[in-house]
Amino acid sequence: MSPYWSEVVRALTPYVPGEQPRLPNLVKLNTNENPYGPSPQALAAIEREIGDGLRLYPDPQGMPLREAIAAGHGGISPQEVFVGNGSDEVLGFAFLALLKQALPVLFADITYSFYPVYCRLYGIEHRLVPLRDDFSLAVEDYRQPNGGIVLANPNAPTGRMLHLEEIETLLTDHPDSVVLVDEAYVDFAQPPYASAAVLVPRHPNLLVVQTFSKSRSLAGLRVGFAIGQRPLIEALERVKDSFNSYPLDRLALAGATAALADRDWFERTRQAVIASRTQLSRQLAALGFEVLPSQANFVFARHAERDAGELATALRARAVLVRHFRAPRIDQFLRITVGNEAQCQALIAALGECLGAH
């Protein structure tokens, strides 16, 4: 701790991301990265952008990308879209622009652990709302005074998801509060589950945040966006332009826009992840794991007889990384990214060794 630190910095407990080690022959299933590469069209667009034009600033509004995002969501205009450096930046702007209110922000006790970090950073009061014993979210538990509601849908790290009807109940129950729906994993959901973006035209208090990191395989490019009615988007723009008026660089804008255009690549890789998730859940259950129903590109599982921390350590010794959270209620669960077929089979083989060695 330095004497030069501000009181804000002294009080912070930063978010801890998943481990990014450099180990040979690593099976990396701990950070929910897509096992399939980006769209070839996206890579080609990025390559075309490399040249003398990089001496020039990018479009400060990111309008071509906003237009492409709006075109993919019926009834949405480009002015109702905001783009930023990954969904984490978009979320950070939203907390400051929309959720710093007199009443506490509500979010689940088990959810994305960046939410309390934003609250501490910006001095936002918050209150945790416990999930049910089965780790599902009960919308009636949020019927209390609040300065906003934040929910990850599908939830992280549980993978469980609310139906649109439940989201709409939250919106109508709290017309004076912003309801922020963080949909980092929504593209891996299957009907009847769907994105809440379709509700934006009739709910002025809804902000939906998504990312290109997961389903578009562009985690290294850092592109996220929000969809909401114009007053909410304008609030994000006011915060952005007080930090950095050129948030997305030329390569990010080109790659993300091209990725949206390649629907075939998106659909094929998305369906591959969904199929692997189903198969992996079955294989884990056969090994004695309880696996929560997931609509994300990961599963959340605990073994009936083996300690999760010990299993994570044993897997790491076999060059297989999964995520273990040492937190109340979930310290016996492992969050396992859905990899490609070879990665999933390597995980199952390693788990078989770990369980057999007990």
Secondary structure, DSSP 8 states (H G I E B T S, - for coil): --TT--HHHHH------------TT-EE-SS---SS---HHHHHHHHHH-SGGGGS---TT-HHHHHHHHHTSTT--GGGEEEESHHHHHHHHHHHHHS--SS-EEEESSS-THHHHHHHHHT--EEEE---TTS---GGGG-S--S-EEEESS-TTT-----HHHHHHHHHH-TTS-EEEE-TTGGG--TT---GGGGGGG-TTEEEEEESSSTTS-TTT--EEEEE-HHHHHHHHHHHHHH-S--S-HHHHHHHHHHHH-HHHHHHHHHHHHHHHHHHHHHHHHTTEEE---SSSEEEEEESSS-HHHHHHHHHHTTEE-EE---TTTTT-EEEE---HHHHHHHHHHHHHHHHT-
